[in-house]
Amino acid sequence: RLGMGLVIPAIYDANISFAVVQRPKQEWEDLGKFPLNVDVRVNDVVVAHNVTILSMQQKDIDSIISKATSFSCSVGTGMMDAVAPLLTKLPTKIEDSKKPVLYCCENDHNAVKRLKEELADRVYVVDCMVDRVCTRRIVASEESSEDESDGQQQLDEHDKDEGACRTASTNVGESKVSLTTKVETTNFVDGGMANTIRHNNLLGDYLTQQVLDYLSDETHIAGQKPNLQANDQAFRDAPSSSEQTISATKPLPRHASEDSLTSEGLPEYIHSFAGSDSDADAEFDRDDTNTVDGSNENNIDGVVHVQAEPWRGSIIILDPTVHSNDRVTPFSENIAIVPRSDMEAEYLAERKTKLVNGMHTVLAFTSLLSRWKRGKTISASEEYVLVKYARLSRQDQRMLEAQRTVRVAQLLQRFGVAQIMCWHGCDTQEDAWEHLLHYSDEILLERFGRVEDLVSRVLGGGVGNRWLTRLRPAAVWMDAWIETDDQEGHDLAAFFRYAAARDRYATAEASSAYPAAVLKAHVKECRRFCNQEYEITHKGKPGGTYLSSKGLPKVSSLRDLAAGDDLRDNTAHTQNHPVSYMSAVQKTTLSDRYHTIASHRPDQDLAYTAWLRSGAVNTAALVANAGHLGLDLDVASGQLSYSGGFRAPELCFELVYVRHGKTEGNTEPRVFQGNVDEMMNALNKVGLEQAAEAGVQLDQLGVQPDLIVMSPLGRAKDTAEAFLQSNPHLREVAEVWWESHEMAFGGWDNVMVKDMEDANICHLFYLQQNAIVKSDDAYISPDGQELRGENFVEVLVRMRRVLVKMEQLMQAARKDMNRAPRGLMFGHSMAGAALQILTGQGKTEVDENGKEYLCFDGKHIMPHATPTFLHRA
């Protein structure tokens, strides 16, 4: 897609004689015998005419390749398999200036490095940063492409073959947020809007007039291609006074070099350049005869249809020395950029990575999250279209604005605002800030908003990989920057205030706190998709993760990434933080994974000891609180036991406890499911059936409570609802008590147990019944609320207060009764386990030293939706 949609048009417009070497594929062989001649159409407009397609397998291919002065490749993962075998046959040369150049127009820069090592003595390899969203590619015969609309028809048929992507597009955009503007002075001129425009739900106040004209022009809505030439400069951000473009070398005369080429030993079918007029932006009229210069010959074997964003794209050549030996760069100067220094090259590459690739990833995860929040599952049988900014709610739009603001801040910190001002020719730092924000706004609104793209394509490098390397680092950087308070001297605080005022999403005082909270919440919410690789990208196996290349780097904590995106394996604080650890080695079974975790008990114990020494918890207070409850707390092991002075409370009422029914969260592979109320924490089909059965059991037991206490969490209330539906008269005694909620796991909440790092102290909670461990990080709810975690001792203290409150109410009610009052609670596993311990019914085990300790998790967990008598009066 990228080769045909970006690289071939760039070469074609450069007036360079060229041919394309194609790997053998059936779609090409169906066109006829090699060599082939094809037209390349992007968005149904011819961008390259009569392009010669050669086969890697034809007999004279080595001879043809030996005559080339340069090469370009855009083959993705096929670089080593396709490019290396062809070019290793070239003669060795010592001097770089004597070697032909290979321009690697690839996204996998690590693979380019490997290819460079492989071809070091034969070819001068140049890494290029390529940028254009190309979503489809269809190869069709000439006969099937005669109608100008046929290419789009084939792309539409391709969409149908790939699943329900068109339907998904409607689903993703169900928020129905219209792309509206607020017009202060309503002067419509030639279908465009007047300059005095302010808007409600678009990015900033900085839409260009061209964008506004586009939005207000009904012809564009009807599907006609807008004229983007006037806006190419803004999209590409080059050339400018501070960004050098390729120096135009003297092009070959059109049609003039064919004789000389054949005299050099090239076969006659390698035609010289047969390109467009001198205006590189000229496009072919589709009503013409598909020939150049008015000739009547029509020797086209087929047409390559590419669907892409309207912007022509860019190729950044990441080697400033490429012109030092009078080499002819084979790309149009309207598309290619050659930076003046290594630092500028690094900046341009990083800018693209953060503001294009990074924001594309954010949109992909937001598309999935939008579907998930509406209660819809992610299915492998469907394709999901990337959501567009204009169709999102204002809350989600602000999240995207915060995402791009943080990524711009990363660029400012890494390269310095003074250097960026120099590169872009800005007079003030505010100009530089605005330049980058405006640049990223147009990417979001114009580039991503004008093409239908698939989530599976954007996340094709692996959902977990993209979450870990593109989504998460920005949140981690922002979190770390707030803690360091901008110690490196860059005035990023002023930048955040500027961005907040520009986007009107926060007060100056909250200008950095808001994006930090938003990014952190978004990263945590999107973490759930890392284990749905097969359903999203159709790679790997159902329920697994797909690890591209050499797999994922080891990451253990939220702050393991310092400023920037460099991954570090910081094991000093692995026990503290919430982010899932996804091993680079796929585990064969879930039981194997749990066995591996259990085998790391020594590492977990060491981490626990270090955590205690850090002062993360007040162990003396915990021991004292446990003692007040009649419990002994062994700090070294974290285990509880009944003390000699323990006495079960003499309650005046009967107490029946019902844990909620089953949810997706506690279905294997299970998560730490605590004080959370997201979709995955709702009762699933099995849980609803269990809730109904619990209601039947309560009726059979004759339970007619005087007080019903429900946890505020949906899964508990829904379990209670099944009983209340058959006993509507009891609704008047049913109450929701906030303090009866499930144990809050903080940053561990809704994280899969199997995904937590082997040495994380969270595993001691269920493996050793450790009542002290807890996460140091908060859980961020979907609405942005921060919920701190608690340990099991703190749960015991809280549930003791619940018992006392119930006792006081029941004592008052008993005065009017001739029997003991009855209480019924609908709650959770850990809250229920705490009540079991407090009422003297705690489960126990004996350790290797013969010491008895209390258990609350693991095999001792309270069963789902089963009435349990905790106290009989």
Helices and strands as residue ranges (DSSP letters): H 2-2, I 3-7, H 8-12, E 20-22, H 26-29, E 36-42, E 45-55, H 61-67, E 70-73, G 76-78, I 79-83, H 84-87, G 96-98, E 101-105, H 109-118, E 124-131, E 134-141, G 143-145, H 150-161, H 165-172, E 181-183, E 197-199, H 209-216, H 218-221, G 229-231, H 232-236, H 258-263, E 302-308, E 314-317, G 320-323, E 336-337, H 342-352, I 353-358, H 359-373, G 389-391, H 394-415, H 417-424, H 429-442, I 443-447, G 448-450, H 455-458, H 463-466, I 467-471, H 472-484, H 492-503, G 508-510, H 513-526, G 527-531, H 533-537, G 571-573, H 590-599, H 601-613, H 619-628, E 631-634, E 639-642, E 654-659, G 679-681, H 685-700, E 707-710, H 714-726, G 728-733, E 734-736, G 738-740, G 746-748, G 753-755, H 763-767, E 779-780, E 786-787, H 792-814, E 822-827, H 829-838, E 843-846, E 852-855, G 858-860, E 868-871
